[in-house]
């Protein structure tokens, strides 16, 4: 008996359209010369700097350049404003270039092929940056770069982030941490001050109390602030009346996990005043806390805010909503009027968009969260696709995701999950995955199906699961150890965590120890949670997508998993893409993977 999904009566929303709608933005910067940002377009996979001035936007990055850092592999903080124009990291060679705003060609500031740079900040004729040197070992430092040479500002720690200087140039602050910590577990806020001869003095530790600190800021008077999760959420703290203390704030995370450098989800304005975004029930909020304690809210139609900036007249952000993709917005501070400067184009009529509904489920203190997207024009229980985000210390957001709409337009409901271990719900929730990866996340994925089926929203006999990277690992564990899903898709997913630990880079070198345990001391736990060793327990079809240049999840790992399933007589197929790394960037490959996954599930339902 055929069990085809409900056909959508609306016009076909193709995989190519879904991918083409994936334009994204990063790193807003504002100064007297205008507003600047990085724009990524799937058509060519390049990241370019755009400039908004006099109500017009123009691209500043010439052909042959792409603005993207690869420090810590995930990059961030790829450009800044300084000197006569821009300073940026070029993706191909990871060197720093300067570029005037008059359309002249960029010029190399660094020429050291052994180094990468990120989290760049300009101050007083120098570029402050995180330097990643690849020698016998990978080493990280904070450095100052200029035409006259290189000066080391801080070294000795394993990792650095967020170098920032006070407006008067007298204080330098940064974040650092040592292995085996990650930036979302334990970090330190450090500072140096200039002496009377303008030399940097000794290093001081301002905050370090078994907490994760991120995004240090100075106000105009030189007071230092930072986000800390000491009280359970990433909230603003700062130097107030000579003491380091928490500022008045919502009991909510004011940032996501700092996988990338250069994040800006808050700006310090004074002892009691700041601009910030935060998460409430998974939905983003934007507000300005005034000195009188009043919180002024802005742009309530949006549900996620990133890369905040401001000037005397406007607030700026990269924002998205359930009915609009990412956009660069300007908010008038006097009347709160929102203007879209770039992005936000309609990809589907509003009436055809499946809107996110918050779901909270679980019992006995093991409550999980997520968003449910009903199938378009659905009547009764429908097939379900469970989306598992990567990380796993990351999150999904209630914003218009074209690839989710691709599924809902085809009669599938979608559950986009923030399983235990995700960010946006506080420190304790984030730590719930400690030593339980492949267990808690998998349990939450399975429980979501039962919860939605009990509400009459989906047909649990037609549930599918998919995820990329860490999400692929959760997917394979769910298929191997539970009989819940009809089939699944692993996109460059982890099937052998021990092999991953041997091959991974320094930034994630101790991550698996936190997620599962020590590979030697906890060898049995690894064995129990390694999908490749339990491929014989997978009884349902699986489709794999893999980049041939992936250095995180190497292609051989995916080929081994695919071969093991096929040897057991399980319907399994793999698609391998030349030129792709960990996470696909080419539009044609993204569209192909999306369409092949849909076709695969349809064949399963027809079987």
C-alpha positions in Angstrom: 0.0 0.0 0.0 1.4 3.4 -1.0 1.8 6.0 1.7 2.7 9.1 -0.2 2.9 12.5 1.6 0.1 15.0 1.1 0.7 16.9 -2.1 0.9 20.6 -1.8 -1.7 22.6 -3.9 0.5 25.7 -3.9 3.0 26.5 -6.7 6.2 24.4 -6.6 8.9 25.9 -4.3 11.9 24.2 -5.7 15.2 23.2 -4.0 17.0 25.7 -6.1 14.7 28.5 -4.9 15.1 27.4 -1.3 18.9 27.5 -1.6 18.9 30.8 -3.5 16.9 32.4 -0.7 19.8 31.6 1.7 21.5 34.9 1.4 22.9 35.9 4.8 24.7 38.7 6.5 27.3 39.2 9.2 29.4 41.7 11.1 27.7 45.1 10.9 29.9 48.1 11.5 28.9 51.7 11.7 30.9 54.9 11.7 30.8 58.4 10.1 31.5 56.8 6.7 28.2 54.8 6.8 27.2 51.3 7.6 29.2 48.2 6.5 28.4 44.5 6.5 29.5 41.1 5.1 27.1 39.5 2.6 27.1 35.9 1.7 25.3 34.7 -1.5 24.9 31.0 -2.3 25.3 31.6 -6.0 29.1 31.8 -5.8 29.8 31.1 -2.1 31.8 34.3 -1.6 31.6 36.7 1.3 31.8 40.4 0.3 31.7 43.7 2.2 28.9 46.0 1.4 28.6 49.7 2.2 25.4 51.7 2.9 25.6 55.4 2.5 23.2 58.1 1.2 20.4 55.5 0.9 22.4 53.3 -1.4 24.3 50.1 -1.0 27.4 49.1 -3.0 29.8 46.2 -3.0 33.4 47.0 -2.0 35.0 43.6 -2.3 36.5 43.1 -5.8 36.5 39.9 -7.7 39.0 37.4 -6.6 38.5 38.2 -2.9 36.2 36.7 -0.2 36.1 38.1 3.3 36.2 35.1 5.7 38.5 34.1 8.6 39.3 30.5 9.4 40.8 31.0 12.9 39.5 28.1 15.1 38.1 26.8 11.8 34.8 28.6 12.3 36.3 32.1 11.9 34.5 35.4 12.6 35.6 38.9 13.1 36.8 39.0 9.5 36.9 42.8 9.0 36.9 46.2 10.7 36.9 49.8 9.9 40.2 51.6 10.3 42.9 53.7 8.7 41.7 55.1 5.4 38.9 52.5 5.0 38.7 48.7 5.5 40.9 46.0 7.0 39.9 42.5 6.2 40.9 38.8 6.2 41.0 37.2 2.7 39.5 33.7 2.7 41.9 32.2 0.2 45.3 33.0 1.9 44.0 34.1 5.4 46.1 37.2 5.2 45.1 40.7 6.3 44.5 43.3 3.6 43.8 47.0 3.7 41.4 48.7 1.3 40.5 52.4 0.9 36.9 53.3 0.3 37.6 54.8 -3.1 37.4 51.4 -5.0 41.1 51.0 -5.3 42.6 47.4 -5.0 43.3 45.8 -1.6 46.9 45.7 -0.4 48.4 43.0 1.8 49.3 44.0 5.3 50.6 40.5 6.3 52.4 37.9 4.2 53.0 35.0 6.5 51.5 31.8 5.1 51.8 30.0 8.4 49.4 32.4 10.1 45.6 33.0 10.0 44.0 36.1 11.6 40.5 36.8 13.1 38.5 39.0 15.5 40.3 42.0 14.0 39.9 45.5 15.7 41.5 48.7 14.6 43.0 51.1 17.1 45.4 54.0 16.8 47.2 52.9 13.6 47.4 49.3 14.7 45.3 46.2 13.9 44.6 44.0 17.0 43.9 40.4 16.1 43.8 36.8 17.2 46.7 35.2 15.5 46.7 31.4 14.7 50.1 30.1 13.8 50.4 26.7 12.2 53.9 25.2 13.0 54.7 21.9 14.7 51.8 22.8 16.9 48.9 25.3 16.4 49.5 28.3 18.6 47.3 31.3 19.4 48.2 34.8 20.5 46.9 38.3 20.6 49.0 40.6 18.4 49.1 44.1 17.1 49.9 44.5 13.4 51.1 47.6 11.6 53.3 48.7 8.7 56.2 48.8 11.2 55.8 45.2 12.4 54.1 42.9 14.8 53.8 43.2 18.6 52.6 40.4 20.9 50.0 41.6 23.3 49.1 38.4 25.1 50.4 34.8 24.9 50.5 31.7 27.0 46.8 30.8 27.0 45.5 28.2 24.6 42.8 30.5 23.1 41.9 34.2 22.8 39.0 36.2 21.6 37.5 39.7 21.5 40.5 42.1 21.9 39.0 45.5 22.6 40.5 48.9 23.6 38.8 51.7 25.6 38.0 54.9 23.7 40.9 56.8 25.4 43.3 53.9 24.5 44.4 53.4 28.0 42.9 49.9 28.6 43.0 46.7 26.6 40.6 43.8 27.4 40.1 40.3 26.0 38.8 36.8 26.7 41.0 33.8 27.1 40.7 30.2 28.1 42.8 27.0 28.3 42.2 23.4 27.4 40.2 21.4 28.2 37.6 24.2 28.6 35.5 25.4 25.7 34.4 29.1 25.3 30.9 28.2 26.5 32.2 26.4 29.7 35.0 28.4 31.5 36.8 31.5 30.3 38.6 34.5 31.8 38.2 38.2 31.3 41.7 39.8 31.1 42.9 43.4 31.0 46.1 45.5 30.6 46.4 49.2 31.3 48.9 51.7 29.8 51.4 53.3 32.2 52.6 56.9 32.2 55.0 56.1 29.3 52.2 54.6 27.2 53.5 51.1 27.6 51.2 48.2 28.4 51.4 47.2 32.0 51.0 43.8 33.6 48.1 41.5 32.8 45.2 41.5 35.3 42.3 38.9 35.6 39.1 40.8 36.0 36.7 37.9 36.2 37.1 34.1 36.4 34.7 32.2 38.6 33.9 28.9 36.9 31.9 31.0 34.4 31.8 31.6 30.6 32.5 35.2 29.7 32.1 36.7 26.2 31.9 40.0 24.4 33.8 42.5 26.6 32.9 46.2 26.1 34.1 49.6 27.3 31.8 52.5 27.8 32.8 56.1 26.8 34.2 56.6 30.3 36.5 53.6 30.1 34.5 51.3 32.4 34.7 47.6 31.5 31.7 45.3 31.0 31.2 41.7 29.8 28.5 39.0 29.4 28.8 36.4 32.1 26.7 33.3 32.8 27.7 33.3 36.5 24.1 33.7 37.5 22.8 31.0 35.1 22.4 33.1 31.9 24.7 35.1 29.7 23.9 38.5 31.2 25.7 41.9 31.3 28.2 42.5 34.2 30.5 45.4 34.7 32.5 47.8 36.8 30.0 49.8 38.7 31.1 52.0 41.6 34.4 50.2 41.8 32.9 46.8 42.0 32.4 44.0 39.5 28.7 43.3 39.6 25.6 42.1 37.5 23.7 44.8 35.7 19.9 44.8 35.8 18.8 42.4 33.0 16.2 39.9 31.9 16.7 36.3 33.3 17.7 35.1 29.8 20.7 34.4 27.6 21.9 37.6 25.9 24.1 35.7 23.5 24.4 32.3 21.8 27.4 29.9 22.2 30.5 31.7 20.8 31.4 29.3 18.0 32.6 32.2 15.9 34.6 35.3 16.8 33.3 38.8 16.4 29.8 38.3 17.8 27.9 41.4 18.9 24.6 40.8 20.7 25.0 43.8 23.1 26.6 47.2 23.5 27.5 48.8 26.8 26.5 52.5 27.1 27.0 53.2 30.8 26.8 51.8 34.3 23.1 51.0 34.0 22.5 51.4 30.3 23.0 49.1 27.3 21.6 47.9 24.0 21.0 44.1 23.9 19.2 41.2 22.4 18.1 38.2 24.4 16.0 35.0 24.1 12.6 34.6 25.6 11.1 31.1 25.1 13.5 30.8 22.2 12.3 34.0 20.5 14.7 36.9 20.2 14.0 40.3 21.8 15.8 43.7 21.2 15.8 46.4 23.8 17.7 49.5 25.1 17.9 49.7 28.9 18.0 53.4 29.8 19.7 54.9 32.8 16.4 55.3 34.6 16.0 51.5 34.4 13.3 51.5 31.8 13.6 48.9 29.0 12.7 50.3 25.6 11.8 47.6 23.1 12.4 47.7 19.3 11.5 45.8 16.2 9.0 43.4 17.8 8.1 41.9 14.4 11.5 40.1 14.4 12.5 37.0 16.3 16.3 36.9 16.0 18.9 39.7 16.3 22.6 39.6 15.6 25.5 41.9 15.0 24.2 45.0 16.8 25.5 48.5 15.9 24.2 52.0 16.6 24.8 55.7 16.0 23.1 58.8 17.4 20.0 58.3 15.3 19.6 54.6 14.6 20.0 51.1 15.9 21.2 48.5 13.4 20.9 44.7 13.4 20.9 41.7 11.3 17.4 40.5 12.0 15.0 37.7 10.8 11.4 36.8 11.5 9.1 33.8 10.9 8.0 35.4 7.6 11.2 37.1 6.4 14.8 35.8 5.9 17.8 37.6 7.3 17.9 41.4 6.6 20.0 44.4 7.6 17.6 46.7 9.4 17.9 50.2 10.7 15.6 51.3 13.6 14.9 55.0 14.2 15.6 55.6 17.8 13.0 58.5 18.0 10.0 56.8 16.6 11.0 53.1 16.4 10.3 52.9 12.7 12.1 49.9 11.1 13.6 50.2 7.6 15.1 47.2 5.7 18.4 48.2 4.1 19.3 44.8 2.5 17.9 41.3 2.4 14.5 40.3 3.7 13.1 39.6 0.2 9.8 37.7 0.0 10.5 34.1 -0.8 6.9 32.9 -0.4 3.6 34.7 0.0 2.9 35.2 3.7 -0.2 33.1 3.6 1.8 30.1 2.3 4.5 30.2 5.0 4.4 27.6 7.8 4.9 29.5 11.1 6.8 28.2 14.0 4.9 27.1 17.1 6.9 26.7 20.4 6.8 23.2 21.8 7.9 22.2 25.3 7.8 18.5 26.1 9.3 15.9 28.4 8.9 14.9 32.0 10.8 14.2 35.3 12.9 17.3 34.9 14.1 16.3 31.4 12.1 19.0 29.5 13.1 19.9 26.0 12.2 22.7 23.6 11.8 23.3 19.9 9.6 24.7 17.1 6.9 22.9 15.2 6.0 23.8 11.6 2.8 22.3 10.3 2.6 21.0 6.8 1.1 23.4 4.3 -2.7 23.0 4.0 -2.4 19.9 6.2 -5.5 18.1 7.4 -4.8 15.7 10.3 -1.7 13.8 11.0 1.1 14.2 8.4 4.6 12.9 7.8 7.2 14.5 10.0 10.8 15.5 9.5 12.8 16.1 12.7 15.6 18.6 12.2 18.7 18.2 14.5 21.0 21.2 14.6 24.8 20.9 14.7 27.2 21.8 17.4 25.8 20.2 19.4 26.2 23.3 21.7 24.3 25.5 19.3 20.6 26.3 18.6 17.8 26.6 16.1 15.7 29.8 15.9 12.1 30.6 15.0 12.9 32.4 11.7 12.1 31.8 8.1 14.3 29.0 7.0 13.8 28.3 3.3 14.8 24.7 3.6 12.1 24.1 6.3 9.5 25.7 4.0 10.7 23.3 1.2 9.5 20.4 3.3 6.2 22.0 4.6 5.3 22.9 1.0 5.5 19.2 0.2 3.2 18.0 2.8 5.7 17.2 5.6 5.5 18.8 9.0 8.9 19.8 10.6 10.0 19.7 14.2 13.2 21.9 14.6 14.5 20.9 18.0 16.6 22.6 20.7 17.3 19.4 22.5 19.0 19.4 25.9 22.5 20.9 25.5 21.3 23.7 23.1 22.0 27.3 23.9 19.4 30.0 24.6 17.9 28.4 27.7 20.6 29.1 30.3 23.8 27.5 31.6 22.1 24.4 33.3 20.2 23.5 30.1 23.4 23.9 28.1 25.4 21.7 30.5 22.7 19.0 30.3 24.6 17.3 27.5 27.8 16.9 29.5 28.8 13.3 29.1 25.4 12.5 27.6 25.8 13.2 23.9 24.2 10.4 22.0 21.8 9.9 24.8 19.9 13.0 26.0 19.8 14.6 22.5 18.6 11.3 21.0 15.9 10.8 23.8 14.6 14.3 23.1 14.4 13.6 19.3 12.4 10.5 19.9 10.2 12.1 22.6 9.3 14.9 20.2 7.7 12.4 17.8 5.6 10.9 20.6 4.6 14.3 21.8 3.5 15.6 18.4 1.7 12.4 17.6 -0.2 12.5 20.9 -1.4 16.0 19.9 -2.7 14.5 16.6 -0.3 16.7 14.6 1.8 14.0 12.9 1.7 10.4 11.9 4.4 8.8 14.0 4.6 5.9 11.6 6.0 8.4 9.0 8.6 10.2 11.0 12.0 11.0 9.6 15.1 12.4 11.2 18.0 14.5 9.6 21.0 16.4 10.8 24.4 17.7 9.8 27.7 17.3 11.5 26.9 16.7 15.2 23.2 16.6 14.1 24.2 13.7 11.9 25.6 11.9 14.8 22.3 12.3 16.8 20.5 11.1 13.7 22.6 7.9 13.3 22.3 7.2 17.1 18.5 7.5 16.9 18.3 5.1 14.0 20.7 2.6 15.6 19.4 2.6 19.2 15.6 3.4 18.8 12.8 2.1 16.7 11.0 5.5 16.1 12.0 6.8 12.7 11.1 5.5 9.2 14.4 6.7 7.7 17.0 9.3 8.2 19.6 11.6 6.5 23.1 12.3 7.7 24.8 15.3 6.2 28.6 15.0 6.9 27.5 13.4 10.2 29.7 11.8 12.8 29.5 8.0 12.8 32.8 7.3 14.7 33.5 9.8 17.5 36.8 8.2 18.4 38.0 8.7 14.8 36.7 12.3 14.9 38.7 13.0 18.1 41.9 11.8 16.5 41.4 14.0 13.4 39.8 17.1 14.8 41.4 20.6 15.2 42.7 22.3 18.4 39.5 24.3 19.1 37.5 21.1 19.4 40.4 19.0 20.7 38.7 18.4 24.1 35.1 18.8 23.1 34.4 15.1 22.8 35.8 14.5 26.3 33.2 16.9 27.6 30.4 15.4 25.5 31.2 11.7 26.0 34.3 11.2 28.2 37.9 10.2 28.0 38.4 7.9 25.0 40.7 5.6 27.0 39.0 5.7 30.5 35.5 5.7 29.0 36.2 3.3 26.1 33.1 1.3 26.8 30.8 4.4 26.7 32.3 5.3 23.4 31.7 1.8 22.1 28.1 2.0 23.2 27.6 5.3 21.5 29.4 4.8 18.2 26.9 4.3 15.3 29.5 2.7 13.1 30.0 -0.2 15.6 26.2 -0.7 15.7 25.4 -0.4 12.1 23.8 -3.8 12.2 21.1 -2.4 14.5 19.9 0.1 11.9 16.9 -1.5 10.1 15.6 1.5 8.1 16.9 3.4 5.0 19.5 6.0 5.4 20.9 8.6 2.9 24.3 10.3 3.3 25.7 13.5 2.0 29.4 14.2 2.3 32.1 16.7 1.1 35.2 15.1 -0.3 37.4 17.8 1.3 35.9 17.5 4.7 38.7 17.5 7.3 36.4 17.3 10.3 34.3 14.3 9.3 36.5 12.7 6.8 34.9 11.0 3.8 36.2 7.6 4.7 34.1 7.7 7.9 30.9 8.2 5.9 31.9 5.6 3.3 32.5 3.1 6.0 29.0 3.7 7.5 27.4 3.5 4.1 29.2 0.3 3.2 28.3 -1.3 6.5 24.6 -0.6 6.0 24.6 -1.8 2.4 26.4 -5.0 3.5 23.6 -5.6 5.9 21.0 -5.3 3.1 19.7 -1.9 4.3 18.6 0.6 1.6 21.3 3.2 1.8 22.7 5.7 -0.6 25.5 8.3 -0.5 26.2 11.5 -2.4 29.8 12.8 -2.3 30.6 16.3 -3.5 34.0 17.3 -4.8 35.3 20.6 -3.6 33.0 20.7 -0.5 34.3 20.8 3.0 32.5 20.5 6.4 29.2 22.1 5.5 28.2 22.7 1.9 28.6 26.2 0.3 27.9 25.7 -3.5 24.3 26.4 -4.5 24.1 23.5 -6.9 25.2 21.0 -4.3 22.9 22.4 -1.6 20.0 22.2 -4.0 20.9 18.7 -5.1 21.2 17.4 -1.6 17.8 18.9 -0.6 16.0 17.4 -3.6 17.6 14.0 -3.3 16.7 13.8 0.4 13.1 14.5 -0.4 13.0 12.0 -3.2 14.5 9.4 -0.9 11.8 9.9 1.8 9.1 9.7 -0.9 10.5 6.4 -2.1 10.5 5.1 1.5 6.8 6.1 1.9 5.9 4.4 -1.4 7.7 1.2 -0.5 
